[in-house]
Amino acid sequence: MGDRNLALVAVAGLLLLFLFPAFGMGGMMGFGMGLGLLFWVAVALLLYHLLTGREEGSDAALKLLKERYARGEITREEYLRMKEELGG
């Protein structure tokens, strides 16, 4: 979660630097460059989320499965089958 907060702060900083004339190059040139840079930052964040989101989701699913087994909601056989299906 810390990486996402850092990314949001970085995007906000880029907005201040490039989109507002008082802070960046100013005028339409600053606006256009800011939008281009903002686009590539958004693409990078999307790729980061897609590449790391699957791992986090898999870990969360395994953790939930372990919790269900520990509470006695599922049998050992069900636990092992589901764990195998999740790739754990």
Backbone torsions as a table, in degrees:
resi	resn	phi	psi	omega
1	MET	NA	-30.2	-179.7
2	GLY	-63.9	-36.4	179.3
3	ASP	-64.9	-37.4	180.0
4	ARG	-68.8	-39.4	177.2
5	ASN	-63.8	-41.3	177.9
6	LEU	-62.6	-39.7	178.7
7	ALA	-65.0	-39.2	178.4
8	LEU	-65.1	-39.4	177.3
9	VAL	-64.8	-40.1	178.7
10	ALA	-63.8	-42.9	179.0
11	VAL	-64.3	-41.6	178.3
12	ALA	-62.5	-39.9	176.8
13	GLY	-63.1	-41.5	178.1
14	LEU	-64.2	-37.7	176.6
15	LEU	-60.7	-44.2	179.3
16	LEU	-63.4	-41.2	-176.1
17	LEU	-72.1	-39.2	-170.2
18	PHE	-109.0	-27.4	-174.0
19	LEU	-91.2	-25.3	-178.4
20	PHE	-101.9	124.0	-174.7
21	PRO	-57.4	-30.3	-177.4
22	ALA	-70.0	-19.4	-174.3
23	PHE	-110.5	-20.9	-174.5
24	GLY	-119.5	-137.0	178.4
25	MET	-74.0	-27.3	177.3
26	GLY	86.1	165.5	176.0
27	GLY	63.4	-163.8	-178.4
28	MET	-70.3	-29.4	-179.9
29	MET	-63.0	-44.8	178.3
30	GLY	-65.3	-38.7	179.6
31	PHE	-64.2	-46.3	-178.9
32	GLY	-66.3	-44.0	178.7
33	MET	-66.1	-36.4	179.2
34	GLY	-64.4	-40.9	178.9
35	LEU	-66.9	-38.9	177.5
36	GLY	-63.6	-45.6	178.7
37	LEU	-65.7	-40.8	178.4
38	LEU	-61.9	-38.4	177.4
39	PHE	-60.6	-47.4	-178.7
40	TRP	-69.1	-33.0	174.8
41	VAL	-65.3	-42.0	178.4
42	ALA	-63.5	-40.8	177.6
43	VAL	-62.8	-44.0	179.8
44	ALA	-63.5	-42.5	178.9
45	LEU	-65.4	-38.4	178.2
46	LEU	-64.2	-45.2	177.8
47	LEU	-61.9	-43.0	178.5
48	TYR	-59.5	-45.7	-179.6
49	HIS	-63.9	-41.9	-179.8
50	LEU	-66.5	-38.9	-178.0
51	LEU	-76.0	-34.1	-177.5
52	THR	-96.8	-22.0	-177.4
53	GLY	-64.9	-34.3	-179.0
54	ARG	-68.1	-39.9	179.0
55	GLU	-65.3	-43.6	180.0
56	GLU	-63.3	-40.7	179.7
57	GLY	-64.8	-40.4	179.0
58	SER	-65.3	-43.5	178.1
59	ASP	-62.9	-39.9	179.7
60	ALA	-65.4	-39.1	179.7
61	ALA	-66.5	-41.8	178.1
62	LEU	-65.0	-38.8	178.9
63	LYS	-63.8	-44.0	178.4
64	LEU	-63.4	-40.4	178.3
65	LEU	-62.3	-43.4	177.9
66	LYS	-62.7	-39.5	178.5
67	GLU	-64.5	-41.7	178.9
68	ARG	-63.7	-40.0	178.4
69	TYR	-66.3	-41.7	-179.8
70	ALA	-64.6	-33.6	179.1
71	ARG	-79.9	-8.6	179.3
72	GLY	84.4	15.7	-179.4
73	GLU	-74.9	-25.9	179.8
74	ILE	-131.0	156.5	-180.0
75	THR	-82.0	170.5	178.7
76	ARG	-61.6	-41.0	-179.7
77	GLU	-63.2	-43.8	177.7
78	GLU	-62.7	-42.7	179.6
79	TYR	-59.5	-49.6	-177.9
80	LEU	-64.3	-39.4	179.0
81	ARG	-64.7	-47.1	-179.4
82	MET	-66.3	-37.6	179.1
83	LYS	-62.8	-41.9	178.0
84	GLU	-63.7	-40.6	179.3
85	GLU	-64.4	-33.2	179.6
86	LEU	-80.2	-8.9	179.2
87	GLY	84.3	23.0	-178.8
88	GLY	-104.5	NA	NA
